[in-house]
Amino acid sequence: MLGPQNQSQFDDWGAERGEPARHRDVLWSSGDYLYCRMSSDAARGELCDRIVVMPTAEHPTPSSVSRLAHEFALKDHLDSTWAVRPLELVRERGRTMLVLENVEAEPFDRIVGAPLDLERFLGLAIAASNAVAQLHASGLVHKDINGANILVDSTTGLVRLTGFGIASRLPRERQAPQPPELIAGTLSHMAPEQTGRMNRSIDSRTDLYSLGFTLYQALTGVLPFAASDPMAWVHCHIAKRPLPPRARRATVPSQLSAIIMKLLAKTPEERYQTSAGLERDLRRCLQDWESRREIAEFPLGKRDRSAQILIPEKLYGREREIEALLAAFDAVVVSGAPRLVLVSGAPGMGKSSVVGELHRVLVPPRGLFASGKFDQLKRDIPYATFAQALQGLIRRLLTKPESELNRWRDELHEALDPNGSLLFELIPELRFIVGEQPRPPEAPLHAAKLRFQSTLRRLIGAFARSDPLALFLDDVQWLDAASLDLLEDLLVQGDVRHLLLVGAYRDNEVDSAGTADPPENRRQPILRTSIQPGARGGRARHLRHAPSGVALAAGVDPRQASYRQCRGSDGRQVEPPLAGSTPGAQGTGVPG
């Protein structure tokens, strides 16, 4: 329904332009936007129909306004044969509206309220695949394909796309991990790689997953998954396999069911590679159905060839390393004791990609994942990398419903009182959750350092207490002294549970003494990968893949290990044993 504020926007807009509005219809809504048709008298006295897109909110967010501007900027890349082209971006009196060319069509999701008959479905699916193929041929990735953004002309059968507010001209891009509430797009139709948790890039095959979701609903009458909150949707897209359409509707031919399931594959490499390849298979299905009223089985994607070279992002030869990471995390979940995993290798050897596979499976309630990266030029800023990781966790909290945020507020108060204000300068976002707190009294330098470190440790422990936490620290060769102290503190103090620390470093930038090149930077201690097991059952496993040079040490019980070959601030070599450690034998190598 058109609200009073939206109604006045239309009236003012028409009057200011000398085009008194005569008729306004709300056509449909899509996410944060209303699509309305406005009829008005043009300057030469002819009736002019246009579709106007406007934010539904009275006070729209900057991002919703910028998406309208982004869609208008793409107008020269859109063609009326497969897209609804923008005509004008109107900004008046602090309001922004996008004017589109008029089309006689309705959203796909209005047509598919109930399962479609097979011939009607195949016709629409072919037309939609053709529109998406032309979109990709124009060098665009839509990133928000859903039933509201696919418009169908019931008279001609022509399908056009709209809703290009987050479309990209990049052939491939990475989505940074964000809270699901902040990711642009329609969460219910979002491809796994769009969540930022799949260790895969967004490309044209992302649209094919979303199209598959829409076609699944048209064929069965229901979505492949049902979820009650944003993180549950993320879990479904990443980890849950949908029921085949034939399992939901027995009349669906098995070949057509297989086509839909191929579109819904979790990794892009297993989906159709092009929309044109999908269209060819659908046309063959329609041909069979029209001639024999049945669809014969045939190899899927036989003529599915992309004009672009898409280098697979799948990891090869890393199965054992990934299994070791997952096993280390599972051991943390079972025992509760914190553990340390170290991944080493030369730059570009795939250390971060290996650890990224851990992020893929850590969706609450199974676990949390946070990451930070050490910087060679910021080694004089203590705890900066831990702060980076914790800021990501806290920003996720700020997107939660008020009831859940209140629960976290109570937990953080309990963990941080009375010293929570010490962390405000390091992590400013923390103030928005716990509120203002009194400054603790001054303390001697050493005592103040221990107090600050203890407070930071308790904050990390609070997150790990809610869900098991994997904390990934990249480029550990640039570790600062304060972070090294905190790292040891996290591992040996008994109050932090269910924490897996994963560190990656470039072994070609660490010399045999455990220091990073060049020599003038040897004042800060650098943690070596060699962690010696203790005599009370702790053990170290070194998994090494010879061709790539990636090494991984996993399964270390830190309470029974000692750090070796570090250098103090004066440059002298020191060997500080961890609390409770005893000397032991060197871990043996196991071929990877």
C-alpha positions in Angstrom: 0.0 0.0 0.0 1.2 3.5 -0.8 1.8 5.3 2.5 1.1 9.0 3.0 4.7 10.0 2.8 5.2 8.1 -0.5 2.0 9.5 -1.9 3.1 13.1 -1.2 6.4 12.3 -2.9 4.6 11.4 -6.1 2.4 14.5 -6.0 5.2 16.9 -5.3 7.4 15.3 -8.0 4.7 15.6 -10.7 3.8 19.1 -9.8 7.3 20.4 -9.7 8.0 19.1 -13.2 4.8 20.6 -14.7 3.3 17.1 -15.0 0.3 16.8 -12.7 -0.1 13.2 -11.7 -3.3 11.6 -12.7 -3.0 8.0 -11.6 -0.7 6.1 -9.3 -0.6 2.3 -8.7 1.7 0.3 -6.4 2.8 -2.6 -8.6 4.9 -4.6 -6.2 7.6 -4.3 -3.5 11.1 -5.8 -3.6 13.2 -5.7 -0.4 13.6 -2.0 0.5 11.9 -0.6 -2.6 8.4 0.1 -3.9 7.7 -0.2 -7.7 4.9 2.0 -8.7 3.3 3.0 -12.1 2.6 6.7 -12.5 0.5 8.2 -15.3 0.8 11.9 -16.0 0.3 14.5 -18.7 3.5 15.1 -20.6 4.3 18.6 -21.9 2.7 17.9 -25.2 -0.5 16.7 -23.7 0.0 13.0 -24.2 -0.5 10.5 -21.4 2.9 9.2 -20.2 3.3 6.0 -18.1 6.4 5.3 -16.2 7.6 3.0 -13.4 9.1 4.7 -10.4 11.2 2.9 -7.9 11.5 4.5 -4.4 12.6 3.4 -1.0 9.8 2.1 1.2 11.3 3.8 4.3 10.4 7.4 5.1 14.0 8.0 6.0 16.0 5.6 3.7 19.5 4.5 4.5 22.3 5.9 2.5 23.0 2.4 1.0 19.4 2.1 -0.3 19.7 5.5 -2.0 23.2 4.7 -3.4 21.8 1.4 -5.0 19.3 3.5 -7.0 22.1 5.7 -8.2 24.2 2.6 -9.1 21.4 1.1 -11.1 21.0 4.3 -13.0 24.7 4.4 -13.7 24.4 1.0 -15.4 21.8 2.2 -17.9 24.1 2.1 -20.9 25.0 -1.5 -20.2 21.3 -2.6 -20.1 19.2 -3.5 -23.1 15.4 -3.4 -23.3 15.2 -6.9 -24.8 16.3 -8.4 -21.4 16.3 -5.6 -18.9 14.0 -2.8 -17.7 16.2 0.3 -18.4 16.4 3.3 -16.1 15.5 6.6 -17.7 16.1 9.2 -15.0 17.4 9.5 -11.5 15.3 12.2 -9.7 16.7 13.9 -6.6 14.4 16.6 -5.2 13.8 17.9 -1.7 16.1 15.3 -0.2 14.3 12.4 -1.9 15.6 10.0 -4.5 13.5 8.1 -7.0 14.5 6.0 -10.1 12.4 6.3 -13.2 12.2 3.2 -15.4 10.8 2.6 -18.8 7.2 1.4 -18.7 6.7 -2.4 -19.2 3.5 -4.4 -19.0 4.8 -7.2 -16.8 4.5 -8.7 -13.4 7.1 -10.2 -11.0 7.9 -13.9 -11.4 7.1 -14.6 -7.8 3.5 -13.5 -8.3 3.1 -16.1 -11.0 4.6 -19.0 -9.0 2.4 -18.9 -5.9 1.4 -22.5 -6.7 3.4 -25.1 -8.7 3.3 -24.4 -12.4 2.4 -27.0 -15.0 5.4 -28.4 -16.7 5.0 -26.8 -20.1 4.4 -23.3 -18.6 7.4 -23.8 -16.3 9.7 -24.8 -19.0 8.7 -21.8 -21.2 9.4 -19.3 -18.3 12.6 -21.0 -17.2 14.0 -20.9 -20.8 13.0 -17.2 -21.1 14.6 -16.4 -17.7 17.8 -18.3 -18.6 18.0 -16.4 -21.9 17.7 -13.0 -20.0 20.4 -14.0 -17.6 22.7 -15.2 -20.4 22.3 -11.8 -22.1 23.1 -10.1 -18.8 26.3 -12.0 -18.5 27.2 -11.4 -22.1 27.0 -7.7 -21.3 29.7 -8.2 -18.7 27.4 -7.9 -15.6 26.8 -10.1 -12.6 23.4 -9.3 -11.1 24.0 -10.7 -7.5 20.3 -10.4 -6.6 18.3 -12.7 -8.8 15.0 -13.5 -7.2 11.3 -13.7 -8.2 10.7 -10.0 -7.6 13.5 -9.0 -9.9 12.4 -11.2 -12.8 9.5 -9.6 -14.7 7.3 -11.6 -17.0 5.2 -10.2 -19.8 2.2 -12.7 -19.8 1.2 -11.7 -23.4 4.5 -12.1 -25.2 6.3 -14.4 -22.7 9.2 -12.0 -22.7 11.3 -12.0 -19.5 13.2 -8.9 -18.3 15.4 -8.3 -15.3 15.4 -5.4 -12.9 16.8 -4.6 -9.5 20.4 -3.9 -10.6 21.3 -2.0 -7.4 24.2 -4.2 -6.4 25.1 -5.6 -9.9 28.8 -5.7 -10.7 30.9 -5.2 -13.8 33.7 -7.2 -12.3 34.0 -10.7 -13.7 35.1 -12.0 -10.3 35.2 -10.5 -6.8 35.4 -11.7 -3.2 32.8 -11.0 -0.6 34.4 -10.1 2.8 32.9 -11.9 5.8 30.2 -9.8 7.3 27.2 -10.3 9.5 24.4 -11.8 7.3 22.2 -8.8 8.2 24.7 -6.5 6.5 25.3 -8.4 3.3 23.7 -6.8 0.2 21.2 -9.0 -1.6 18.3 -11.2 -0.8 19.4 -13.6 1.9 16.9 -16.3 1.0 18.2 -16.6 -2.6 21.9 -15.8 -1.9 24.6 -18.1 -3.3 27.0 -19.6 -0.7 29.9 -17.6 -1.9 28.0 -14.4 -1.4 28.0 -15.0 2.3 31.8 -14.5 2.5 32.2 -17.8 4.2 32.8 -20.2 1.3 36.4 -19.5 0.3 35.1 -18.8 -3.2 34.7 -15.7 -5.4 31.5 -14.2 -6.8 31.1 -14.5 -10.5 28.4 -15.2 -13.1 27.7 -18.7 -11.7 26.5 -16.9 -8.5 23.5 -15.8 -10.5 22.8 -19.3 -11.6 22.4 -20.5 -8.0 19.9 -17.7 -7.3 18.1 -18.5 -10.5 18.0 -22.2 -9.5 16.4 -21.2 -6.2 13.7 -19.2 -8.0 13.0 -22.1 -10.5 12.8 -24.6 -7.6 10.0 -22.6 -6.0 8.2 -22.3 -9.4 8.4 -26.1 -9.8 7.5 -27.2 -6.3 5.6 -24.2 -4.8 8.1 -24.0 -1.9 11.7 -22.7 -1.4 14.4 -25.3 -1.1 15.0 -24.2 2.5 13.1 -22.6 5.3 14.9 -20.5 8.0 13.8 -18.3 10.8 16.8 -15.9 11.1 19.7 -14.6 8.9 22.4 -16.9 10.3 20.1 -19.9 9.8 19.8 -18.9 6.1 23.6 -18.7 5.9 23.9 -22.2 7.4 21.3 -23.6 4.9 23.1 -22.2 1.9 26.5 -23.4 3.0 25.9 -26.7 4.6 22.3 -28.0 4.0 21.5 -30.0 0.9 17.9 -29.4 -0.4 15.5 -32.1 -1.2 15.3 -32.8 -4.9 12.2 -31.3 -6.5 11.0 -34.7 -7.5 11.0 -35.7 -3.7 8.6 -32.8 -3.1 6.5 -33.2 -6.2 6.3 -36.7 -7.7 5.2 -35.5 -11.1 8.5 -33.6 -11.7 10.6 -35.6 -14.2 13.8 -36.8 -12.8 15.9 -35.1 -15.5 14.4 -31.7 -14.7 14.9 -32.3 -11.0 18.6 -33.1 -11.7 18.9 -29.8 -13.6 17.6 -27.8 -10.7 19.9 -29.6 -8.3 22.9 -28.9 -10.5 22.1 -25.2 -10.2 21.9 -25.5 -6.5 25.4 -27.0 -6.0 27.3 -25.5 -3.2 30.5 -24.8 -5.1 30.4 -22.9 -8.5 32.6 -25.5 -10.2 29.8 -28.1 -9.8 27.0 -25.8 -11.2 26.2 -25.0 -14.8 29.1 -22.8 -16.0 26.9 -20.6 -18.2 23.2 -19.7 -18.4 23.4 -20.5 -22.1 24.3 -24.1 -21.2 21.3 -24.2 -18.9 19.0 -22.8 -21.6 20.1 -25.6 -24.0 19.3 -28.3 -21.6 15.9 -26.7 -20.8 15.1 -26.4 -24.5 15.8 -30.1 -24.9 13.5 -30.9 -22.0 10.7 -28.8 -23.6 11.3 -30.5 -26.9 10.9 -34.0 -25.3 7.9 -32.9 -23.4 6.0 -31.4 -26.3 6.7 -34.4 -28.5 6.4 -37.4 -26.1 5.0 -35.9 -22.8 8.1 -37.3 -21.1 11.7 -36.1 -20.7 14.4 -38.6 -21.5 17.6 -38.7 -19.5 20.7 -37.1 -21.0 24.1 -35.9 -19.8 23.7 -32.5 -18.2 25.8 -29.6 -19.4 27.2 -31.4 -22.5 27.3 -28.1 -24.4 27.9 -25.9 -21.4 31.1 -24.0 -22.4 32.1 -20.7 -21.0 33.7 -18.0 -23.3 35.7 -16.9 -20.2 38.6 -18.8 -18.6 37.4 -19.6 -15.1 40.3 -20.9 -13.0 38.8 -23.2 -10.4 39.2 -22.0 -6.8 39.0 -25.5 -5.4 42.0 -26.5 -3.3 43.8 -29.5 -4.6 46.2 -31.7 -2.6 45.2 -30.0 0.7 42.8 -32.6 2.0 45.0 -33.8 4.8 45.9 -30.2 6.0 42.2 -29.3 6.0 41.3 -32.4 7.9 43.9 -31.6 10.4 42.5 -28.1 10.9 39.0 -29.5 11.4 40.2 -32.2 13.7 42.0 -29.6 15.8 38.8 -27.6 16.1 36.7 -30.6 17.0 39.3 -31.5 19.7 38.9 -28.0 21.1 35.1 -28.5 21.1 35.3 -31.8 22.9 38.1 -31.1 25.4 37.6 -27.4 25.9 41.3 -26.9 26.1 42.7 -24.1 23.8 45.0 -25.2 21.0 47.4 -23.7 18.6 47.8 -24.5 14.9 50.6 -23.0 12.8 50.6 -23.0 9.0 53.8 -22.1 7.2 54.8 -21.6 3.6 56.2 -19.1 1.1 53.9 -16.2 -0.1 51.3 -17.4 -2.5 51.4 -21.0 -1.4 47.7 -21.0 -0.2 48.1 -20.8 3.5 45.1 -18.4 3.9 43.0 -20.5 1.5 43.6 -23.6 3.6 42.5 -21.8 6.7 39.6 -20.4 4.8 38.1 -23.9 4.5 37.8 -23.8 8.3 35.7 -20.6 8.1 33.4 -22.3 5.6 32.2 -24.8 8.2 32.1 -22.5 11.2 28.6 -21.2 11.3 26.9 -20.7 14.7 26.0 -22.8 16.6 29.0 -24.9 15.5 31.5 -22.2 16.0 32.7 -18.6 15.4 35.5 -17.5 13.2 37.4 -14.3 13.4 40.6 -13.1 11.7 43.2 -10.4 11.8 46.4 -9.8 9.9 49.7 -8.6 11.3 51.3 -5.7 9.4 55.1 -5.1 9.1 54.5 -1.4 9.3 52.3 -1.6 12.4 54.5 -3.6 14.7 54.7 -0.7 17.1 51.0 -0.8 17.7 50.4 -3.5 20.4 47.4 -5.9 20.0 46.3 -4.3 16.7 45.7 -7.6 15.1 43.7 -9.0 18.0 41.7 -5.7 17.9 41.0 -6.2 14.2 39.6 -9.7 14.8 37.5 -8.6 17.9 36.0 -5.7 16.0 34.6 -8.1 13.5 33.0 -10.1 16.2 31.6 -7.1 18.0 30.2 -5.5 14.8 28.2 -8.8 14.3 26.7 -8.3 17.7 25.5 -4.8 16.8 23.3 -6.3 14.0 21.6 -8.7 16.4 18.0 -8.2 17.7 17.7 -6.2 20.9 16.8 -9.3 23.0 20.0 -11.1 21.9 22.1 -7.9 22.2 20.9 -7.5 25.8 22.0 -11.1 26.6 25.5 -10.3 25.2 25.6 -7.0 27.1 25.1 -8.9 30.3 27.7 -11.5 29.4 30.3 -8.8 28.5 29.6 -6.8 31.6 30.2 -9.9 33.7 33.4 -10.7 31.8 34.9 -7.2 31.7 33.9 -5.5 34.9 35.4 -3.4 36.4 38.0 -2.8 33.7 36.0 -2.8 30.5 36.7 0.9 29.8 40.4 0.0 29.3 39.5 -1.6 25.9 37.5 1.4 24.5 40.5 3.0 22.8 41.6 -0.3 21.3 38.0 -1.5 20.3 35.7 1.6 20.1 32.7 -0.5 19.0 32.7 -2.2 22.5 31.4 1.1 24.0 28.1 0.7 22.0 27.4 -2.6 23.7 28.5 -2.2 27.3 28.0 1.6 27.6 30.2 4.1 29.4 32.2 2.6 32.3 34.3 4.3 35.0 38.0 4.4 34.4 39.9 2.1 36.7 42.5 3.6 39.1 46.1 4.2 37.9 48.5 1.3 38.4 52.3 0.8 38.0 53.4 0.1 34.5 53.9 -3.6 34.8 50.7 -4.1 36.8 48.7 -2.0 34.3 50.0 -4.1 31.4 49.0 -7.3 33.1 45.5 -5.8 33.9 45.0 -4.8 30.3 46.1 -8.1 29.0 43.8 -10.0 31.4 40.8 -7.8 30.4 41.5 -8.5 26.7 41.9 -12.2 27.4 38.5 -12.3 29.2 36.8 -10.6 26.3 38.1 -13.3 23.9 37.0 -15.9 26.5 33.5 -14.5 26.6 33.1 -15.0 22.8 34.6 -18.5 23.0 32.2 -19.4 25.9 29.2 -18.6 23.8 30.3 -20.7 20.8 33.7 -22.4 20.1 35.9 -19.7 18.6 38.6 -20.1 15.9 40.9 -17.1 15.8 43.0 -16.8 12.6 46.1 -14.6 12.8 47.8 -14.1 9.4 51.4 -13.1 8.8 52.6 -14.1 12.2 56.2 -13.4 11.1 55.3 -9.7 11.9 54.0 -10.5 15.4 54.6 -7.7 18.0 55.8 -8.4 21.5 52.6 -7.5 23.3 50.6 -9.9 21.0 53.1 -12.7 21.7 52.6 -12.2 25.4 48.8 -12.3 24.9 49.0 -15.4 22.7 50.9 -17.2 25.4 48.5 -16.0 28.1 45.5 -17.3 26.1 47.1 -20.7 25.8 48.2 -21.3 29.4 45.6 -19.6 31.6 42.8 -21.9 32.6 40.0 -19.4 32.2 39.8 -19.4 28.4 38.1 -22.5 27.0 37.0 -23.7 23.5 39.5 -21.5 21.6 41.5 -22.6 18.6 44.3 -20.2 17.6 45.5 -20.5 14.0 48.6 -18.7 12.9 50.0 -18.4 9.3 53.5 -17.2 8.5 55.9 -16.9 5.7 58.7 -19.3 6.5 61.1 -17.6 3.9 60.9 -14.5 6.0 61.9 -16.2 9.3 65.5 -17.2 9.7 66.8 -20.2 11.6 67.0 -18.2 14.8 63.2 -17.5 14.6 63.5 -13.9 13.6 62.2 -12.1 10.6 64.4 -10.5 7.9 65.8 -8.0 7.6 68.3 -8.0 10.5 67.4 -4.5 11.7 63.9 -5.7 12.5 65.0 -8.4 14.9 64.2 -6.5 18.1 60.7 -8.1 18.3 60.2 -11.8 19.2 59.0 -14.1 16.4 57.2 -17.3 17.2 58.7 -20.4 15.5 56.6 -23.3 14.2 58.7 -25.8 16.3 56.7 -26.4 19.4 58.1 -29.2 21.5 55.7 -31.6 23.1 55.8 -32.2 26.8 56.2 -35.5 28.6 52.6 -35.8 29.8 51.0 -36.9 26.6 51.0 -33.7 24.4 52.1 -34.3 20.9 52.9 -32.3 17.8 52.0 -33.4 14.3 53.8 -31.7 11.3 52.0 -32.2 8.1 54.2 -31.2 5.1 53.2 -31.1 1.4 56.5 -31.2 -0.4 55.5 -29.8 -3.8 54.1 -26.6 -2.4 56.1 -26.2 0.8 53.1 -25.7 3.0 53.6 -27.1 6.4 51.1 -27.3 9.2 51.6 -28.2 12.9 48.4 -29.3 14.6 47.1 -31.0 17.7 49.4 -29.3 20.1 48.4 -29.1 23.7 49.9 -25.8 24.7 50.0 -26.6 28.4 52.5 -29.3 27.5 54.6 -27.3 25.0 57.3 -24.7 25.1 58.2 -21.9 22.7 61.8 -22.1 21.4 64.2 -19.8 19.7 62.7 -16.3 20.4 64.6 -13.1 20.8 64.0 -10.6 23.5 63.9 -6.8 23.0 67.7 -6.7 23.6 68.4 -9.1 20.7 69.5 -12.0 23.0 68.1 -15.4 22.4 65.7 -16.6 25.1 63.7 -19.8 25.7 60.7 -19.0 27.8 58.9 -22.2 28.8 55.1 -22.1 29.1 53.6 -22.6 32.5 53.4 -26.3 33.4 55.7 -27.4 30.5 58.4 -30.0 30.8 61.1 -30.8 28.3 60.3 -33.4 25.7 61.3 -34.9 22.4 61.0 -33.1 19.1 57.9 -33.9 17.1 58.4 -36.3 14.2 57.6 -35.5 10.6 54.7 -37.3 8.9 54.6 -37.2 5.1 51.7 -35.1 3.7 
